[in-house]
Amino acid sequence: MGNVHFKSEKMGTSWRSSQWFILVTIAIALFSETFIYGFLVPLFPYMLRERLHLDQARIQELTSLVLAVHGIVSVVSGPIIGHFADKISNRKLPLLFSLFACIFGTGMVAGATSLSVLFTGRVMQGIAGSSVWIIGLATVAGTVGGDNMGKVEGIMMSFLYGGLIGGPCIAGWLLEYVGYWPTWSVPLLLLVFDFIARLAMIENRAVQNFSSESETPSKVDGATRPLLSPREVTPTSYPAENFWRIILTDVRALIAIFVAISANTVGTSFHATLPLHVQEIFGWGSGKSGSLFACLIMPTLVVSPVAGWLRDCFGVRYPASISAVFQAAMLGILGLAGTDLLPWTSAQSGGGALYTGCILAIGAARPFTANVGPVELSSIVREYQEKSPGIFGPEGGMSRVFSLDDVAASLGTVLGPIIGGFLTQHSGYTFMCCTWSALYIVLATLVMCFLGIDHASESDIQDEVA
């Protein structure tokens, strides 16, 4: 009976703990979170106007605030989640808890008839999204080797951007043709599918511990087991709290963080400004604005794996800097589309086509800058750990790396809607686009000067933590 019970426990362990299934599960989780985030974008004007009965003059301001809440919560919760995630050996339970928070928060947002309920639901969604980003990408980093991180990161980002495409596009069309509540059946089905995948997953480290515990205490495959486990043998011992002091005083890391903040600021500024802008200038409704988000993110979905492969081959410096210059040019032209400054930019003579073309071009170039943060930060931490093993504690620092990247991305989701909405409201959409264009010129310069260079030597690290 004992052997039958033991075999039943191991049933499905091989495929549930396989690298492909873990990566698929995390990809589904990232897709679900970003799908729901983007799903709300075309719904907010309707929700604020029809369900909460707010004045039209407040729609732009409140849309920016509701979007920004998600980022504010992630900024606060990210370091806390990363700190505790680096202390646990199995990350499956936190992933499940984050899904419950997402389900609960999404239900509150969907049913909200007051601002207090709407904001509370967004807080729950923010915590869930932060958890999936940090714990999910840390799981990916622990599953694949460092040499393949760029390619796998690119694939993960494709799923993430896939959610950002599908969310606003599907929500915009469904709201227009089937109504409010039937529209919400789509994210509900997606969350059920996500729950099944996360429940089935077994993390590699959990499987390794299970297998080792099932062996005899003294022998493994005929060989004598060492007296100390690998975690107990640390070549060099450092206090784990050195992580924040070392990384936050590293110029290369700080530039990577700034790039991540800036790229997300520009990207999320469209969430707060694009639907209202195209409605006012071109007369396009929620369906067409949702399609524009698809135009922004669909090229990113396709190009992300290619961008990851190029980063693995050539580093981040040249692809990211060239992309930043190109996006600066496209953002400048985007600001002209729909204006009467030139004969071929007006809304009547082709400004709509020009606007759509610029959105497509920006979407194709974004992966080369938007994904610099996690790839560069994880590379920096690996270099420190290779040169001084144990420098960030026995579990390493990958969860804290992705919590730092999550904070950077979340700051962008806070700043993007607020700054974008403010600039558009007070100085015009064209001025906002020109501001982002100037920012990308700065990013190109910083990337060329600081990223993709060799990191500190081992003696430098010893001095840093002394």
ABEGO torsion letter per residue (X at the ends): XAAAAAAAAABGAAAAABAAAAAAAAAAAAAAAAAAAAAAAAAAAAAAAAAAGBBAAAAAAAAAAAAAAAAAAAAAAAAAAAAAAAABABAAAAAAAAAAAAAAAAAAAAABABAAAAAAAAAAAAAAAAAAAAAAAAAAAAABBAAAAAAAAAAAAAAAAAAAAAAAAAAAAAAAAAEAAAAAAAAAAAAAAAAAAAAABBBAAAAAAAAAAABBAABBGGBBBBABBAAABBABBBBAAAAAAAAAABAAAAAAAAAAAAAAAAAAAAAAAAAAAAAAAAGBBAAAAAAAAAAAAAAAAAAAAAAAAAAAAAEAAAAAAAAAAAAAAAAAAAAABGBAABAAABAAAGAAAAAAAAAAAAAAAAAAAAAAAAAAAAAAAAAAAAABBGAAEAAEAAAAAAAAAAAAAAAAAAAAAAAAAAAAAAAEAAAAAAAAAAAAAAAAAAAAAABGBBBBBAAAAAAAAX
